[in-house]
Amino acid sequence: MTAPRFLVLDFDGVICDSTEECIVTAWNAWQNSRDLVRFSNEVPEPFRSALQRNRSYVRTAGEYVVLLEAARGGRGIGSHADYQVLLKEFQPAIKPYGDLFFSSRDRLRADDERHWLGLHTVYSGMADDLRRLWDCFEMFVVTGKDSSSVQRFFQSFGLSIAPGRIYDKDAARDKLSAIRIIASNLSRPLNSAVFIDDNVHHLLPAHEAGCHAFVAGWGYHTNEEVDLARRRSIPILELDSWAAVVLQQGVTA
């Protein structure tokens, strides 16, 4: 008998568009000042556009420093290969900057949580889709965001997600590792996992390991990354039908 499938979701780029919040937080962390900007239009150019245009390359919060340093140096990012060169160059700055990023997020949220929530846009129909799937799957969130932020959003959807169902920035070294932990805890094989992310480079290792991986077509990615997903036979979901596709995955388990 086939093991029932469980659902693993990314948060930013799958459940909500956090572009505005990430631009604000990334700039505040880079400035590391007592004075916080509150809206993305307060972030000067070329930094604001660089953060918005290139965020699909970012896999962890600390990597926003790569985009900012590239913008400061007037260096464009036209491909994944370009980004990898910059990532290697600025690698020593990523961990300390990541700590500043989450500290800056905490400060902004503590200062005015309503404003902080308003910097996020939940994708159309997402709350209803999550409620539709809630009783059909054991659902987990694997994300670079912090657990308390994810819980706050699920509360706004009328759903209570246990902290143990959220694998955040501190839970594992990468998303496949987190999925392996979940599968082990559930005593399920990896091919029981349905994994949805907008970052193709998070999905590829999981896909190769046997997970049922899907690209959130409404999230953050470049044409190059979408083409890569197609070449590697990773299906691309649409926002208005993704829940139906996932439900079918459960039926066919």
matplotlib code that plots the C-alpha trace (Angstrom):
import matplotlib.pyplot as plt

x = [0.0, 1.3, 2.1, -0.2, 1.4, 2.3, 2.4, 5.5, 5.1, 7.5, 6.2, 7.6, 6.7, 4.2, 1.8, 2.5, 4.3, 6.8, 8.7, 7.9, 8.8, 12.0, 13.2, 12.5, 14.1, 17.1, 17.8, 17.4, 19.8, 22.4, 22.1, 22.1, 20.8, 18.4, 16.2, 14.2, 12.6, 9.0, 8.2, 10.2, 9.9, 12.1, 15.0, 17.2, 18.1, 19.8, 19.3, 15.5, 15.3, 18.2, 16.5, 13.2, 14.6, 17.0, 15.3, 14.6, 18.3, 18.2, 18.0, 18.6, 17.9, 21.7, 22.1, 20.3, 23.7, 25.0, 22.3, 23.1, 26.9, 26.4, 24.3, 26.8, 29.5, 27.3, 27.5, 24.6, 23.1, 21.9, 22.0, 22.4, 26.1, 26.6, 24.9, 27.1, 30.3, 29.0, 27.8, 31.3, 32.8, 30.6, 30.2, 32.0, 29.4, 26.3, 26.0, 26.6, 24.3, 21.6, 21.7, 21.2, 18.3, 16.3, 17.1, 15.9, 12.7, 12.0, 12.4, 10.1, 7.5, 7.7, 7.4, 4.1, 2.9, -0.1, 2.2, 4.6, 1.8, 0.6, 4.0, 3.0, 0.4, -1.2, -1.8, -5.3, -7.4, -4.5, -6.3, -9.2, -7.0, -5.0, -8.3, -9.4, -6.3, -6.0, -7.8, -6.6, -2.8, -0.4, 0.9, 4.3, 6.0, 9.8, 11.0, 13.7, 11.3, 11.1, 8.6, 6.7, 6.0, 4.6, 2.4, 1.1, 0.0, -1.7, -3.6, -4.9, -6.1, -8.1, -5.7, -3.6, -0.3, 1.8, 5.3, 6.5, 5.0, 7.2, 10.8, 12.3, 15.6, 17.1, 15.7, 18.0, 20.9, 18.7, 15.1, 15.8, 17.4, 14.2, 12.0, 14.1, 13.6, 9.9, 9.7, 11.7, 9.5, 6.4, 8.0, 7.3, 9.5, 10.7, 8.4, 5.4, 6.4, 4.6, 6.9, 5.9, 8.5, 9.1, 12.8, 13.9, 17.2, 15.5, 13.3, 16.0, 17.6, 14.2, 13.1, 16.2, 15.8, 12.3, 9.9, 7.0, 8.3, 6.3, 7.2, 4.8, 4.4, 3.2, 6.4, 9.8, 11.9, 13.6, 12.8, 16.1, 14.9, 11.5, 13.2, 15.5, 12.5, 10.9, 14.1, 14.2, 10.5, 9.4, 5.7, 4.8, 1.6, -0.8, -2.3, -5.9, -5.6, -2.7, -4.9, -6.8, -3.5, -2.3, -5.6, -5.2, -1.7, -3.3, -5.9, -3.4, -1.0]
y = [0.0, 3.4, 5.8, 8.9, 12.0, 15.1, 18.6, 20.9, 24.6, 27.4, 30.7, 33.8, 33.5, 30.7, 31.9, 35.6, 38.2, 39.7, 41.9, 45.2, 43.8, 42.2, 45.4, 47.4, 44.9, 44.3, 48.1, 48.5, 45.7, 47.1, 50.5, 49.1, 52.4, 53.3, 55.0, 52.5, 53.0, 51.8, 51.7, 50.5, 53.9, 55.2, 53.0, 54.9, 53.8, 51.7, 49.6, 49.4, 48.3, 45.8, 44.2, 43.9, 42.8, 40.2, 38.7, 35.5, 34.6, 34.8, 31.6, 32.8, 36.2, 36.8, 36.7, 40.1, 41.6, 40.2, 42.2, 45.3, 45.1, 44.4, 47.4, 49.6, 48.4, 48.9, 45.2, 43.7, 40.3, 38.8, 35.1, 32.4, 32.2, 35.9, 35.5, 32.6, 34.6, 37.4, 34.8, 33.4, 36.9, 38.1, 34.8, 36.0, 38.8, 36.6, 35.1, 38.4, 40.2, 37.5, 38.1, 41.8, 41.1, 39.1, 41.6, 44.5, 42.5, 41.9, 45.6, 46.7, 44.1, 45.0, 48.7, 48.3, 44.8, 46.0, 48.0, 45.1, 42.7, 45.3, 45.1, 41.5, 40.7, 37.3, 35.8, 35.8, 32.8, 31.5, 31.5, 29.6, 27.1, 26.4, 25.8, 23.5, 21.4, 21.6, 18.4, 16.5, 16.6, 16.8, 20.3, 21.7, 25.0, 25.0, 28.5, 31.1, 33.2, 32.8, 30.5, 33.2, 35.3, 32.2, 31.4, 35.0, 34.7, 31.4, 32.8, 35.5, 32.7, 31.2, 28.2, 27.2, 25.6, 24.0, 25.2, 21.7, 22.0, 24.9, 24.3, 27.8, 29.5, 27.7, 24.2, 22.7, 23.6, 23.4, 22.5, 19.0, 18.3, 19.7, 17.4, 14.4, 15.2, 15.5, 12.3, 10.5, 11.8, 10.7, 7.3, 8.0, 7.7, 10.9, 10.1, 10.8, 14.5, 17.0, 20.1, 23.5, 26.3, 29.2, 28.8, 26.2, 25.7, 24.7, 22.3, 20.5, 18.6, 17.5, 16.5, 14.4, 12.8, 11.6, 14.2, 15.4, 18.9, 21.7, 25.3, 28.0, 29.8, 32.9, 33.4, 34.8, 33.3, 34.3, 32.9, 31.1, 29.3, 28.4, 26.9, 24.9, 23.5, 22.5, 20.8, 18.9, 17.9, 19.8, 20.9, 24.5, 25.3, 28.2, 30.2, 29.5, 25.8, 24.7, 23.4, 21.1, 19.7, 19.1, 17.4, 15.1, 14.2, 13.1, 11.0, 9.2, 8.5]
z = [0.0, -1.0, 1.9, 2.1, 0.7, 2.8, 1.5, 1.9, 1.0, 0.8, 2.2, 0.4, -3.3, -2.7, 0.0, -0.2, -2.1, 0.4, -2.1, -0.3, 3.1, 1.9, 0.2, 3.4, 5.7, 3.4, 3.3, 7.0, 7.7, 5.3, 6.8, 10.3, 11.7, 14.5, 11.9, 9.9, 6.5, 6.4, 2.7, -0.3, -2.0, 0.7, -0.5, -2.9, -6.4, -7.8, -4.7, -4.7, -8.3, -7.8, -4.8, -6.7, -10.0, -8.7, -5.7, -7.5, -7.2, -3.4, -1.5, 2.0, 3.7, 4.0, 0.3, -0.1, 0.7, -2.6, -4.5, -2.5, -3.0, -6.7, -7.0, -5.1, -7.5, -10.6, -11.5, -13.3, -12.8, -16.1, -15.3, -12.7, -13.6, -13.0, -9.6, -8.6, -9.3, -6.9, -4.4, -4.1, -3.9, -1.1, 0.8, 4.0, 4.4, 4.1, 7.6, 9.5, 7.2, 7.6, 11.4, 10.8, 8.4, 10.9, 13.7, 11.4, 10.6, 14.3, 15.0, 12.3, 13.3, 17.0, 16.2, 14.3, 13.5, 11.5, 9.2, 8.9, 7.9, 5.3, 3.6, 2.5, -0.1, 0.2, -3.2, -4.5, -3.3, -1.2, 2.1, 0.7, -1.1, 2.1, 4.0, 1.2, 1.5, 5.3, 6.1, 3.1, 3.8, 6.7, 5.8, 6.5, 5.7, 4.9, 4.6, 5.0, 7.1, 10.9, 12.4, 14.4, 11.3, 9.5, 12.4, 12.4, 8.8, 9.3, 12.2, 9.8, 7.5, 10.4, 10.5, 13.5, 12.4, 15.1, 15.5, 14.8, 11.3, 10.4, 9.4, 9.3, 8.7, 11.8, 11.2, 8.5, 6.3, 3.1, 2.1, 1.0, 4.4, 6.1, 3.9, 4.8, 8.5, 8.0, 6.1, 8.8, 11.6, 9.7, 8.8, 5.1, 2.1, 0.3, -2.6, -0.3, -0.3, -2.5, -2.5, -3.9, -4.1, -6.5, -6.5, -9.0, -7.3, -4.1, -6.1, -8.2, -5.3, -4.0, -7.4, -8.0, -4.6, -5.5, -4.1, -6.2, -6.9, -8.4, -9.4, -8.1, -11.4, -9.6, -7.5, -8.1, -10.9, -14.2, -17.6, -17.4, -14.3, -15.7, -18.8, -16.5, -14.6, -17.9, -19.1, -15.8, -16.1, -13.0, -13.5, -13.2, -11.3, -11.9, -9.1, -10.0, -10.3, -8.0, -5.2, -7.6, -8.9, -5.4, -4.4, -7.4, -6.1, -2.9, -4.6, -6.8, -3.9]

ax = plt.figure().add_subplot(projection="3d")
ax.plot(x, y, z, "-o")
ax.set_aspect("equal")
plt.show()
